[in-house]
Amino acid sequence: MNRQTRQWLAEEDAYQAQSRIQTPPLPGHIKPEAGKITAYADWDNGMVKARSPRGVTIPIYLINRTNDYYSVSVKDWHSYFMLEVNIDGKWQRAQSYPSGGCGLGHGSRILRPGQHMVLDGIFPGRGTHKAPARFRRLVGVDTAIVTNPGEARYDPAQIELSRYDLVAIHYEMPADDLLNIIDAKATWPAGGKSPSVKIATGGAINALGRRFPDRGLKLYRKWSEQSDSQSQERLYDLMEGLLYSKTLSRATVLDWANGKMPLEDAPKIQSIRAAALGRVGHRYPDLARQLIQKLAAGDSPDLDTLADLLTEFTGRLDVSKSDLLFAVDIQFRFDSLRHGWFAVDDPLEILIHRYPQLAVQKAGEYRERYGSKVDYAVLKIEEKAFVSPKISTDWLIDVALGKIELQQIESGAARSEAMHVLYRKDSGKAEQLVAGLEGSKNQNQQKLAKELRQHLKMIQKTQEDETKRAQHKQRKTDQ
């Protein structure tokens, strides 16, 4: 492994360590549903008085029992789980979203298959009334995630403020109310912090395009004929929203992807074009494949355009194995594209996650075809295959026995890792494998048995130490 490869590997390991979710074990009374993202508010654990302006909080366990990654957006300390109360049989939001236009603090955390994280549910204001309560996540597709119900105190003033905040603008307001904000005819409730006029107007325009595209397109045609700076700014917000509606025509999406649009500002044109290319990759995979092939055939393709297309093209839940292999080949072919692409929407990452054994098999072909410049990527394929929940015990046994040789991981290290993962997945099979080799009369197999037995002892010792540490920590907590 050369110095540059080691440096790349160190950077990737640092990124993974930084983004890894460290959470306490899932309490035994929480039973998540298989195949779903679920949220559990631990009402029985009691309310916790936080040492911050957040006030009273409750732990919410967000649990991933699907086979896919799940991106959880956050803003500073806010998890976007909002308190709802049931009044006269109707659930109403009783937590206003703190308005603000600053882009800092926005981010996301990746919840991998089988993982969970603990987020805060917040009880805002002074709880003067009591009612059945729950928390609902109100960002994008997460609107369907609702916790189990409980009972809590709430502030009636928060219900009124919630009808006019940014969450209401983006996800709840009817079209007429959005148009009132756009036309500067809206009135805001007294008390609390309302969004600024600029932020509220931009949000209303975007929401109108996304949630009510027929009415949004009427404004689009109107503003397209105007060239003043305000119309251009509003047009940009509207186009962003329209792109995420499901009724925008294929012809319009393609026009915007090709840069044909009524905008004049170059950065805005590039931003809309990138988003439109992503929509092509997501909605029209056959067309996206043709465009990718056409771009890749050129002598000096636009790598940014390729990236925009490939990200959504391979990020579809129904992406086929052949489409993934096609995208990964493009990724390897354009080395500079690959360097900046080790994230959850990376075609190679998706291939490893869904088809780890196929990815390892293809790694040899990539190494042979593209040479040493892809050593780092091949190494990542082989390393991540070991931790994939879909890797089979038979594959691990073949690696441990040396029947499968990896490209970038030394054979002894590969056998050690294979035994470690095999023991975690099925300790009985790991023990049976070593015992079978120890009973052989073949000297080579006996030598291998001694090596694997040593690995097994180290793994068992590590596991015993981890158990002792966990028990010691629990005893201290109980005291």
Buried (B, 14 or more C-beta within 10 A) or exposed (E): EEEEBEEBBEEBEEEEEEEEEEEEEBEEEEEBEEEEBBBBBBBEEEBBEEEEEBBBBBBBBBBBBBEBBBEBBBBEBBBBBBBBBBBEEEBBBBBBBBBBEEEEEEEEBBBBBEBBBBBBBBBBBEBEBEBBBBBBBBBEEBEEBBBBBBEBBBBBBBBBBBBBBBBBBBBBBEBEBBBBBBEEEBEBBEEBEBBEEEBBBBBBBBBBBBBBBEBBBEBBEEBBEEEEEEBBBBBBBBBBBBBBBEEBEEEBBBEBBEEEBBBEEEEBBEBBBBBBBBBBBBBBBEBBBEBBEEBBEEEEBEEEBBBBBBBBBBBBEEBEEEBBBBBBBBBBBBEEBBEEBBEBBBBBBBBBBBBBBBBBBBBBEBBEEBEEEBBBBBBBBBBBBBBBEEBEBEBBBBBBBBEBEBBBBEEEEBBBBBBBBBBEBBBEBBBEBBEEBBEEEEEEBEEBBEBBBEBBEEBBEEBEEEEEEEEEEEEEEEE
